[in-house]
C-alpha cells in the first residue's frame, strides 16, 4: 500500500514532500494527516479558512482557487437579514443564494460549476486548528481520490455525484 505522501504526490496535491514529512505524525489516521497538511499550506489547492470568515468574504479566494470559469464569478449584492443572501452573477446566470455558512457556499459553488470541466471541485476536508480545511481538486482526479483511504471529505456524496456525470 502506498504511503500518504506517495498518494498525494501521484495526485499532484503535495507541494513539498520534505516539509510534509516534518509536519506529519505517523501515529495519526491518514485523514487527520490530510487536515494537518492542508493547515500547514502543503497541499496544492488547499485553503484554510478561519471560522470568523463570512461566506461573502470567502468568495474571492475560493473562486480563484477553483479556477477556470469560476474566476469570473461575481457577487452583485449582499443582504444580511434574516439570513445572509448573495446575489450572484456567473456568466448569464443570475441567482440569489441564502448561505448560512461556508459549507453552504461550497455546496452552491460546486453545484453551479458541476458541468464545467475547467473548474476544480471543492472538498470540505473538515476542521483543524479552529479553521475549516478546503481542498480544490481537478474533477478528473475525483474518482481516484474518492477511492483513497485518506480522502474523507464531509461533502463526499456531492463529490461522488459529480463523478457520476463524467
Secondary structure by P-SEA (a helix, b strand, c coil): cccaaaaaaaacccccaaaaaaaccccccaaaaaaaaaaacccccbbbbccccccccaaaaaaaaacccccccccccccccccccccccccccccccccccaaaaaaaaaaaacccccbbbbbcccccccbbbbbbbcccaaaaaaacccccccaaaaaaaaaaac
